[in-house]
Amino acid sequence: MKSLTAIVSVDDDWAIGFDNKLLFHESKDLAHFRALTTGNVIIYGSKTLQTFPNKKPLPMRTNIIFSHDKDFKIDGAIVVHSMEKFWDVKRRLEMQEPEREFFVVGGESIYNLFMPFLDECIVTRFFTRANHKNRYFLNLENPQDAPDWKMIYASELKPCTAPELEGIDFDFAIYKKEREEEK
Ligand SMILES: NC(=O)c1ccc[n+]([C@@H]2O[C@H](COP(=O)([O-])OP(=O)(O)OC[C@H]3O[C@@H](n4cnc5c(N)ncnc54)[C@H](OP(=O)(O)O)[C@@H]3O)[C@@H](O)[C@H]2O)c1
């Protein structure tokens, strides 16, 4: 079975969104997301779909959207209504194109749903506190909340290039779930 990796961007409080919007629009972060996910599989909830350009599935990737709505269909995506159905789809895709990687890309409810199944999280850390936020990712730095997770890589700090993010630095970090025998 292919592993599952989350891609997420967070602020200092591990907040990820506000009123169904991203907290930070930074072109280098979006390019990083595109580079990781193009040609691969992205998994997300129906609310995150609403945040994409024209509210459409992202091109050049296999899109899997979670929704409870059994009538919901959209061109360019596979819609699933349960984890059981998701595992069926994943198995089928793995057989068809075994080289494809699987990325869980939000939002809060889908990250939570997948947390027990994730092996790795690729986190863009914006070193600031957003003023308004109402969606969060598990704080992987908090040993009480995330005792199994360990940071294994952090890039150099980079300055944001978007004018509204002037003065804010970010980095790319990788967290891995430690197995019992590795602790
Ligand atoms: N910072 C980041 O990296 C990042 C990435 C992605 C998103 N975000 C942010 O996260 C926020 C959205 O997160 P969210 O939690 O509100 O929404 P979401 O996780 O994107 O989508 C929630 C929807 O997914 C469906 N769903 C959830 N659990 C399900 C299950 N077990 N079975 C079937 N369907 C299920 C439901 O769709 P139906 O209502 O259709 O039934 C639910 O309303 C936004 O602010 C967005 O900008 C941030």
The ligand as an SDF file (V2000), in Angstrom:
LIG
                    3D

 48 52  0  0  0  0  0  0  0  0999 V2000
   -3.5450   25.8240    5.0550 N   0  0  0  0  0  0  0  0  0  0  0  0
   -3.7490   24.7830    4.2780 C   0  0  0  0  0  0  0  0  0  0  0  0
   -2.8100   24.0990    3.8980 O   0  0  0  0  0  0  0  0  0  0  0  0
   -5.1490   24.4100    3.8710 C   0  0  0  0  0  0  0  0  0  0  0  0
   -5.3850   23.3940    2.9540 C   0  0  0  0  0  0  0  0  0  0  0  0
   -6.7030   23.0920    2.5910 C   0  0  0  0  0  0  0  0  0  0  0  0
   -7.7390   23.8130    3.1630 C   0  0  0  0  0  0  0  0  0  0  0  0
   -7.4800   24.7940    4.0460 N   0  0  0  0  0  0  0  0  0  0  0  0
   -8.5640   25.5560    4.6790 C   0  0  0  0  0  0  0  0  0  0  0  0
   -9.3830   24.6700    5.4400 O   0  0  0  0  0  0  0  0  0  0  0  0
  -10.6970   25.2230    5.4990 C   0  0  0  0  0  0  0  0  0  0  0  0
  -11.7060   24.1500    5.0830 C   0  0  0  0  0  0  0  0  0  0  0  0
  -11.6740   23.0920    6.0180 O   0  0  0  0  0  0  0  0  0  0  0  0
  -13.0580   22.4140    6.5130 P   0  0  0  0  0  0  0  0  0  0  0  0
  -12.7470   21.4410    7.5860 O   0  0  0  0  0  0  0  0  0  0  0  0
  -14.0390   23.4990    6.8160 O   0  0  0  0  0  0  0  0  0  0  0  0
  -13.5940   21.7490    5.1820 O   0  0  0  0  0  0  0  0  0  0  0  0
  -13.0390   20.5160    4.2660 P   0  0  0  0  0  0  0  0  0  0  0  0
  -12.3580   19.5260    5.1560 O   0  0  0  0  0  0  0  0  0  0  0  0
  -12.3040   21.0630    3.1140 O   0  0  0  0  0  0  0  0  0  0  0  0
  -14.3920   19.9120    3.6900 O   0  0  0  0  0  0  0  0  0  0  0  0
  -15.3990   19.5070    4.5680 C   0  0  0  0  0  0  0  0  0  0  0  0
  -16.3990   18.6900    3.8070 C   0  0  0  0  0  0  0  0  0  0  0  0
  -15.8320   17.4110    3.4530 O   0  0  0  0  0  0  0  0  0  0  0  0
  -16.8360   16.4230    3.4640 C   0  0  0  0  0  0  0  0  0  0  0  0
  -16.4970   15.4170    4.4730 N   0  0  0  0  0  0  0  0  0  0  0  0
  -15.8180   15.5880    5.6360 C   0  0  0  0  0  0  0  0  0  0  0  0
  -15.6920   14.4130    6.2940 N   0  0  0  0  0  0  0  0  0  0  0  0
  -16.3170   13.4620    5.5290 C   0  0  0  0  0  0  0  0  0  0  0  0
  -16.5310   12.0630    5.6570 C   0  0  0  0  0  0  0  0  0  0  0  0
  -16.0900   11.3930    6.7290 N   0  0  0  0  0  0  0  0  0  0  0  0
  -17.2080   11.4270    4.6870 N   0  0  0  0  0  0  0  0  0  0  0  0
  -17.6520   12.0900    3.5830 C   0  0  0  0  0  0  0  0  0  0  0  0
  -17.4780   13.4240    3.4060 N   0  0  0  0  0  0  0  0  0  0  0  0
  -16.8180   14.0970    4.3600 C   0  0  0  0  0  0  0  0  0  0  0  0
  -18.1550   17.1150    3.8100 C   0  0  0  0  0  0  0  0  0  0  0  0
  -18.6910   17.5500    2.5540 O   0  0  0  0  0  0  0  0  0  0  0  0
  -20.2840   17.7810    2.2840 P   0  0  0  0  0  0  0  0  0  0  0  0
  -20.6080   19.0300    3.0770 O   0  0  0  0  0  0  0  0  0  0  0  0
  -20.3370   17.9890    0.8050 O   0  0  0  0  0  0  0  0  0  0  0  0
  -20.9940   16.5770    2.7720 O   0  0  0  0  0  0  0  0  0  0  0  0
  -17.6540   18.3320    4.6100 C   0  0  0  0  0  0  0  0  0  0  0  0
  -18.5690   19.4070    4.6450 O   0  0  0  0  0  0  0  0  0  0  0  0
  -10.6890   26.4460    4.5900 C   0  0  0  0  0  0  0  0  0  0  0  0
  -10.4880   27.6170    5.3750 O   0  0  0  0  0  0  0  0  0  0  0  0
   -9.4960   26.1990    3.6850 C   0  0  0  0  0  0  0  0  0  0  0  0
   -8.9460   27.3840    3.1510 O   0  0  0  0  0  0  0  0  0  0  0  0
   -6.2190   25.1100    4.4150 C   0  0  0  0  0  0  0  0  0  0  0  0
  1  2  1  0
  2  3  2  0
  2  4  1  0
  4  5  1  0
  4 48  2  0
  5  6  2  0
  6  7  1  0
  7  8  2  0
  8  9  1  0
  8 48  1  0
  9 10  1  0
  9 46  1  0
 10 11  1  0
 11 12  1  0
 11 44  1  0
 12 13  1  0
 13 14  1  0
 14 15  2  0
 14 16  1  0
 14 17  1  0
 17 18  1  0
 18 19  2  0
 18 20  1  0
 18 21  1  0
 21 22  1  0
 22 23  1  0
 23 24  1  0
 23 42  1  0
 24 25  1  0
 25 26  1  0
 25 36  1  0
 26 27  1  0
 26 35  1  0
 27 28  2  0
 28 29  1  0
 29 30  1  0
 29 35  2  0
 30 31  1  0
 30 32  2  0
 32 33  1  0
 33 34  2  0
 34 35  1  0
 36 37  1  0
 36 42  1  0
 37 38  1  0
 38 39  2  0
 38 40  1  0
 38 41  1  0
 42 43  1  0
 44 45  1  0
 44 46  1  0
 46 47  1  0
M  CHG  2   8   1  16  -1
M  END
$$$$
